[in-house]
Amino acid sequence: MTKEEKIILVQELTGQLAETPNVYIANADGLSVGEVNQLRALCFKAGIKMQVVKNKLLIKAFEASAGNYEELYPVLKQPSSVFFTGEDINGPAKVIEKFRKAKTKPVLKGAWIDEAVFVGDESLKVLASLKSKNELLGELIGLLQSPAKNVLSALQSGGNTLAGIIKTLQDREEA
């Protein structure tokens, strides 16, 4: 790889970090070309970009980007596969777990999720169980709608009359 190609790759990685700030780093060393292609296919289906990168180039991209990725530098020792994801913060962890049902690799080295750093393969289960922003918003909306739905159903069950409403409220106080 020429110096110009390396500079272009670092610029691309820096741009990717700006677009998709959630990054997983794994060691997929030892997988065959066919197995890596299977892993890439799983990533593609999940909307995740996977790229095998030299550690020094990844560090340069980290240094050129806005985030403070220094806590991930110690894990960048063996060959690294980088998984870029946007809103689906647990997607790469789920893909790695799914792929590891048949294989022992890739091994999670570290992850950067919304400025939180996770180091080591033992973090994989925690990362896989994280909920995305959309899932959390959905749960929050469901919780907020629940009391309103209860009031509406109580009002409708009383026959929409003032007597029915008073009876429903009275029954609640007694219970």
Buried (B, 14 or more C-beta within 10 A) or exposed (E): EEEEEBEEBBEBBBEBBEEBBBBBBBBBEEBEEEBBEBBBEBBEEBEBBBBEBBBEBBBBBBEBBEBEBEEBBEBBEEBBBBBBBBEBBBBBBBBBBEBBEEBEBBBBBBBBBEEEBBBEBEBBEEBBEBEBEEBEEEEEEEEEEEEEEEEEEBBEEBEEEEEBBEBBEEEEEEE
